[in-house]
Amino acid sequence: MNPMLKCPNPSCPYVFDPTHVPVGVILSCPRCAMQFQLGPAPPAPASSHPTTPGTPPSGPSAAAPPSPSGAAWEDLLPPRGSNRFQAIILATIAIVLMSGTALAVIFMITRRSEPPSQPTVTRLPDINIVLHELPTGWQRDEELRAKLAGPYILAFRHEKPEAYVAFGAWEPKEKGRLPRPSEMRADLESAFPKLFDVQTIDKQPSTETAWLGQAIASGMGNTFRAQSPDGLIWRGEAYAVAYKGLAYYWLSWCGENDYDAMQSRFAEFRGQFHLLDGRKNWKETRPNVTHYKGEQIPYTLTDADDRWRPLAAWELQMFKEAEGDLDLRLRIAIPPRNDPKGQPVTAELSVYVVDTAGDPMQIARQYVEKLETTRVGSAGPPIFQELIDEVQGDPIPTDVPSSTQVVRLATNVKDAQSANRLIVVSGLTVENKTVVVVCWCPLNERSIFEKRFVQIASSLRP
């Protein structure tokens, strides 16, 4: 039997038959590609160049050093059993790598199943607000936020018990203008029709007096009870405050039976909102003040809200021809807040110069009541009720003279309710004549115009 020859590479198990290979040929192992020479090398051809003593031999025989005298290749190779240790090491490495891969896969699957973490601090520099921490049990509710829409920009949900919170902010487009109370009230309550049956809403003043370090104005802090379209009864809280041109809104609600327990959680959540105080350079811009002078005799009216405008000359002339005592006529138009191109609500002011002396306030009231009775005609006579309650409407931002007494009247036309008006009257004696100022608008627009009427009518002076 011919002896078999193993590859000289200790880590290569390949074995081949040397009888099929000529002696002295350089072999290349088909398994590991290691090269070696079988048997003694053939004699090298004579060199044409002399060899320097001590120069190492060159050529193929130099690649394999001669074996010890009389030793066979089999004696120089490591024993076959030596590959078992290396196989164990390679298998161990493979097991470790596979285990690491499996652990990585398990980690990724577990991580994906966990809900995404939410930041502990939310900064909203555009509205000067920071939410320091989301209290335990609350999570963002983007579907609710989209449903409520502006001015609400954040919405949250609590699972057990079911509860909701909405936070909003709004800034007027006019630089430096304060949000008006009527605008804030409308924004605060804009969510109610989207959540509840408005006919079931019962509001009561809240005992809370401040939020975000700002006082809660009258009518801007309420608790409420309401029914949703699915018949459930809810209780909640609604607050609005203003700071340096920005209005902020808070709305929270839960099931009626859970309200007492949730009040403290609502308060805790509300306390996580703070002002960044990033509006140190903000300054209020006051509206222009416009003075209107009499044509027939010297008197002055002052518009502190920069809203009243005189009629065009042709229109004023038309009114003067119809009303002989008319001296001045102004008009105010308030466009819809969210639709500047929409139909505005309007109001009128007329100044009459009457050739009657006496108590100017009494003369002015009698004169206006006569004008109104003539206007109503056969649908009247109108019933005049003097208003003594708080004046409605947004405050006037600019202080101007207001020395003349005014009377506020609400008319009631029994057979024509659409003809009911809010009327504000003032009178002043100038050069033995009585100057009568009268402002009017539909009665249902009282909250829009009443303070404006009182301001300009009371500014009447010589």
Residue pairs with C-beta under 8 A, 6 or more apart in sequence:
2 17
2 18
2 19
3 18
3 74
4 15
4 16
4 17
4 18
5 15
5 16
5 17
5 18
5 38
5 73
5 74
6 13
6 14
6 15
6 74
6 77
6 80
7 13
7 14
7 15
7 16
7 29
7 31
7 32
7 34
7 36
8 34
8 36
8 73
8 76
8 77
9 29
9 32
9 34
10 77
10 78
10 82
10 83
11 32
11 83
11 86
12 29
12 31
12 32
12 34
13 31
13 80
13 83
14 29
14 30
14 31
14 32
18 38
21 27
21 38
22 38
23 38
23 39
23 40
24 37
24 38
24 39
24 40
24 41
24 42
25 37
25 38
26 35
26 36
26 37
26 60
26 63
27 35
27 36
27 37
27 38
28 34
28 35
29 35
29 36
35 63
36 64
37 60
37 61
37 63
37 64
41 60
41 61
44 57
44 59
44 61
56 62
67 73
67 76
118 134
118 139
118 140
120 132
120 133
120 134
121 130
121 131
121 132
121 133
122 130
122 131
122 134
123 129
123 130
123 276
124 130
124 131
124 153
124 169
124 276
125 276
125 278
127 153
127 169
127 171
127 246
127 248
128 243
128 244
128 246
128 275
128 276
128 277
128 278
128 279
129 169
129 248
129 273
129 274
129 275
129 276
130 273
130 274
130 275
130 276
131 154
131 272
131 273
132 272
132 273
132 274
133 272
134 156
134 272
135 265
135 268
135 269
135 272
137 158
137 159
137 160
137 265
138 156
138 157
138 158
138 165
138 269
139 156
139 157
140 154
140 155
140 156
140 157
141 155
141 156
141 157
141 164
142 155
144 155
144 157
144 164
144 166
145 152
145 153
145 154
145 155
145 166
147 194
148 155
148 166
148 168
148 190
148 191
148 194
148 195
150 168
150 170
151 168
151 169
151 170
151 187
151 190
151 247
151 249
152 166
152 167
152 168
152 191
152 249
152 251
153 167
153 168
153 169
154 166
154 167
154 168
155 164
155 165
155 166
155 167
156 164
156 165
156 166
156 269
157 163
157 164
158 164
158 165
158 254
158 262
158 265
161 254
161 255
161 258
161 261
161 262
162 254
162 255
162 258
163 252
163 253
163 254
163 255
163 258
163 262
163 265
163 266
164 252
164 253
164 254
165 250
165 251
165 252
165 266
165 269
166 191
166 249
166 250
166 251
166 252
167 248
167 249
167 250
167 251
167 273
168 187
168 248
168 249
168 250
168 251
169 246
169 247
169 248
169 249
170 179
170 183
170 187
170 246
170 247
170 249
171 179
171 245
171 246
171 247
172 178
172 179
172 183
172 245
174 285
175 285
176 245
176 282
176 283
176 284
176 285
177 245
177 284
177 285
178 242
178 245
178 284
178 397
179 242
179 245
179 246
179 247
180 394
181 217
181 219
181 220
181 394
181 395
182 393
182 394
182 447
182 448
183 247
183 337
184 220
184 240
184 242
184 247
184 249
185 219
185 220
185 240
186 337
187 240
187 247
187 249
188 220
188 238
188 239
188 240
188 249
188 251
189 238
191 251
192 198
192 201
192 226
195 226
195 228
195 234
195 253
196 226
196 227
196 228
196 229
196 234
197 226
197 227
197 228
197 229
200 225
200 226
200 227
201 224
201 225
201 226
202 224
202 225
202 226
203 222
203 223
203 224
203 238
204 222
204 223
204 224
205 221
205 222
205 223
206 216
206 221
206 222
206 223
206 237
206 239
208 216
208 221
208 237
208 239
209 215
209 216
209 221
210 216
210 241
211 239
211 241
211 248
211 250
211 270
212 241
212 243
212 248
212 273
212 274
212 275
213 275
214 241
214 242
214 243
215 241
216 239
216 240
216 241
217 240
217 241
217 242
220 239
220 240
220 241
221 238
221 239
221 240
222 237
222 238
222 239
223 235
223 236
223 237
223 238
224 235
224 236
224 237
224 238
224 253
225 233
225 234
225 235
225 256
226 233
226 234
226 236
227 233
227 234
228 234
232 255
233 255
233 256
234 253
234 254
234 255
234 256
235 253
235 254
235 255
235 256
235 259
236 251
236 252
236 253
236 254
236 259
237 250
237 251
237 252
237 253
237 266
238 249
238 250
238 251
239 249
239 250
239 270
240 247
240 248
240 249
240 250
241 247
241 248
242 248
243 275
243 279
244 279
244 282
245 279
245 282
245 284
246 279
248 273
250 270
250 273
252 262
252 266
252 269
252 270
254 262
284 397
286 397
286 398
287 304
287 305
287 306
287 397
287 398
288 306
289 302
289 303
289 304
289 306
289 398
289 400
290 302
290 303
290 306
290 308
291 300
291 301
291 302
291 303
292 300
292 301
292 302
292 303
292 308
292 310
292 328
292 330
293 299
293 300
294 300
294 327
294 328
294 351
294 353
294 430
294 435
295 327
295 328
296 327
296 353
297 327
297 353
297 430
297 431
297 433
297 435
298 430
298 431
298 462
299 351
299 428
299 430
299 435
299 460
299 461
299 462
300 459
300 460
300 461
300 462
301 328
301 351
301 437
301 456
301 459
301 460
302 400
302 401
302 456
302 459
303 330
303 456
304 396
304 397
304 398
304 399
304 400
304 455
304 456
304 459
305 396
305 397
305 398
305 452
305 455
307 332
307 333
307 334
307 452
308 330
308 331
308 332
308 349
308 456
309 330
309 331
309 332
309 333
310 316
310 328
310 329
310 330
310 331
311 319
311 329
311 330
311 331
316 329
319 326
319 329
319 350
320 326
323 350
323 352
325 352
325 353
325 354
325 436
326 350
326 351
326 352
327 351
327 352
327 353
327 435
328 349
328 350
328 351
329 348
329 349
329 350
329 351
330 348
330 349
330 350
331 346
331 347
331 348
331 349
332 346
332 347
332 348
332 349
332 449
332 452
333 344
333 345
333 346
334 344
334 345
334 346
334 448
335 341
335 342
335 344
336 342
336 343
336 344
345 441
345 445
345 448
346 441
347 439
347 440
347 441
347 445
347 448
347 449
347 452
347 453
348 439
348 440
348 441
349 437
349 438
349 439
349 453
349 456
349 457
350 437
350 438
351 435
351 436
351 437
352 367
352 435
352 436
352 438
353 433
353 434
353 435
353 436
354 363
354 367
354 433
354 434
354 435
354 436
355 433
356 363
356 433
356 434
357 429
357 432
357 433
357 434
358 434
360 427
360 428
360 429
360 434
360 435
361 405
361 407
361 425
361 426
361 427
362 427
363 427
363 434
363 436
364 407
364 425
364 426
364 427
364 434
364 436
364 437
364 438
365 407
365 409
365 425
365 427
367 434
367 436
368 409
368 423
368 425
368 436
368 438
369 384
369 409
371 438
372 382
372 384
372 411
372 421
372 423
373 380
373 381
373 382
376 382
376 411
376 413
376 416
376 419
379 413
379 415
379 416
379 419
380 413
382 411
382 412
382 413
382 419
382 420
383 411
383 412
383 413
383 414
384 409
384 410
384 411
385 409
385 410
385 411
385 412
386 407
386 408
386 409
387 408
387 409
387 410
391 408
391 450
391 451
391 454
392 446
392 447
392 450
392 451
393 446
393 447
393 448
393 449
393 450
393 451
393 452
394 451
395 451
396 451
396 452
396 455
400 455
400 459
401 459
401 461
402 455
402 458
402 459
403 458
403 459
403 461
404 426
404 427
404 428
404 457
404 458
404 459
404 460
404 461
405 426
405 458
406 424
406 425
406 426
406 453
406 454
406 457
406 458
407 424
407 425
407 426
408 422
408 423
408 424
408 450
408 453
408 454
409 422
409 423
409 424
409 425
410 420
410 421
410 422
410 423
410 443
410 446
411 419
411 420
411 421
411 423
411 443
412 420
413 419
413 420
418 442
420 442
420 443
420 444
421 440
421 441
421 442
421 443
422 440
422 441
422 442
422 443
422 445
422 446
422 449
422 450
422 453
423 438
423 439
423 440
424 438
424 439
424 440
424 450
424 453
424 454
424 457
425 436
425 437
425 438
425 439
425 457
426 436
426 437
426 457
426 458
426 460
427 434
427 435
427 436
427 437
427 460
428 434
428 435
428 460
428 461
428 462
429 435
430 462
435 460
437 456
437 457
437 460
438 457
439 449
439 452
439 453
439 456
439 457
441 448
441 449
441 453
